[in-house]
Amino acid sequence: MTHMTQIMDDAAMRRSLTRMAHEILERNKGLDNVILAGIVTRGVVLAERIAAKLEEIEGQRVACVTIDPTPFRDDRDLSAERSRAKLEVDVARRKVILVDDVLYTGRTVRAALDAIMQAGRAQSVQLAALVDRGHRELPIRPDFIGKNVPTARDEQVVVRLKEVDGADGVWIQSNRA
């Protein structure tokens, strides 16, 4: 039997993204040379939402790019696709804020970092995650976190965004009775 427990509604998500936008501004002392890089699929939507918040706060639009880390994953041999994978902008000397919906083992972020490194030498790379659920397999830690949610390994964190799923919210899904 599947059980879903909601841990964030649309208002909680909005507040978290607003706080994260403020933290990005503070840490980077403004938006000079900052770009947001969303990890497909929901990270892209979250990056766009953070960019909109930053524009609302600072009156300045931040570039958003899409990162598909699939060719860089360590659990598949996609070396042919790796050479064709290109980012839409030059990251050289830019502060890249990598955005994802859920941070779990860190392997997707590691693959996204490889994609960024292939695109150029960024001034810095920071990580923003809407939900940090723990269970890291790599030494990766987010700089900006919407919500820390301790989970069991057999649970899933389900993020729904209105642009993709028709509604906003975050749930923990458990298959336990």
N, C-alpha and C positions, 0 to 999 in steps of 0.2 A: 504494500500500500504506500503510495506517494503522499507525503505531507509537505505543504508549502507554508512557510511562516514569513510574512512580510516584515522586513527590517528597515525599509526606507520607502516613504511615499513620495509623490511628486514634490511636495513642499520641502521635505527633508533633502531631496536631491538638489533642489534649487539652492537651498541654504548652503549645502556642502560645496557646490560649484562656485558660489559667490565667495565663500571663505577661501577656497583654493585660489581663485583669481587674485584676491587680496594678498595672499601669501606669495604668489608668483611675483607680483609687483614689488613687494617688500624685499624679497630675497634678491631680485635682479635690479633693484633700485631704478625701476621704470621698465620700459619696453624696448629700449635701444638694442638692436640686433637679436631680439627674441623671435623665435618661430615656434609654432606648435605642430607637433607631428603625431597624428592620431593613428593608432594601430587598428587595422580593419577588424571588424565593422563598427562596433560600438565606440571604440576609441576615437574614431574619426568624428562621430556625432558629438561626443563629449568635448573634443578639441574645439569644434565649431561653437559649442555653447560657452566654453571658457573664453574663447576669442570675443564673443559677443559681450560677455560680462566685462572683459578688459576694456573693450571699446566704450561701453557704458560708463565705466569708472574713469578712464583716462582720456577718452575722446580720440583714441588712436587705434586703428585696425592692425591686428597682428596677422601675419601670413600663417595659413594652415596648410600642411601637406599631409598626404596619406602614405602610410607605410604598410606594405604587405610583407611580413617577415617570413612567409611560407618558404621561399627559396633558400632561406638561411637557417632553417630548422636543423637541429642535430639528429633528428630521428628519421630523416629522409635524405636520399642522395639526389639533390636537385641542382647539382653544380652547373648544368647547362643553363637553367633558368636564372641562376645567380648572376651570371655575367650580363644578362639582359635587364636585370632589375635596376631601375634608376629612380631616384627621387626627382620630384618636379622642380626643386630649387637647389641652389648651391648652399651647402651648410657651412662652408668654410668661414671661420671666424664668427659664427653665429652661436647664440645660446639656444639650444634645442630643448624644448620641453616635450618629452615623450609622454603621450596620454593613452591610457588603457582603462577598460572598465573594471576588470578584476585582476589583481595580482595574486598568483598562486605559487607555482614552483619557481618562477623566474625565467623559465626557458623561452617563452615567447619574447620577453623583454631582451634576453641575450641575443636572440635572432634579429630583433629590431635594431639593436645596437650595431650588429654586424652590417646591416643595411645602411645605417647612418655612416659608419666608418668607410664603407665603400664609396659613399657620395662625397666624402671630403673630411677634412679635419675641423670638427666643430670646436668652438671656444670652450663649450661645456655641454654636457647632456644631463638633464634633470628628469626625474620620473614623477608623473602624476597618475594616481590610480583612484578611481571612485571607491573601490572596495579592496582592502588588503585582508585576505583571509588566512595568511600564514602558510605554513608547510613548505617553506623555501627549500629548494635543492641547490641553489646557487647563491653566492653572496651578493644579492641584489636587494636594495631597500628603497622604497619610494621617498621622495622629498616632500611630496604633497599628497595627503590622504583624505579622501572624503569620509570614510568610516572604516575603523578596524573591526573585523568580525571574526572572532575565533571560531573555527569550524572543525568538524571531524573530517577525515579524509574521504569518507563515503558520502559526504554531503556535497551538494552543488550550490554555488551562488548563481542565481538567475537575475540578470539585469535586463530590464525591458525599457526601451526608449520609444517615445511616441513617433519619432521619425522612421523607426525601423519596425516597431512592434505594435504601434497604435496607442500605447499607454506608457506612462513612466512608473517605475517602481523597482525595488530590489527585494528578492526573496531568497530564503534558504530552503532548498529542496532536500528532503530526507526520504529515503526509501524504507526506513525503519517503521515497524508497526507501532 
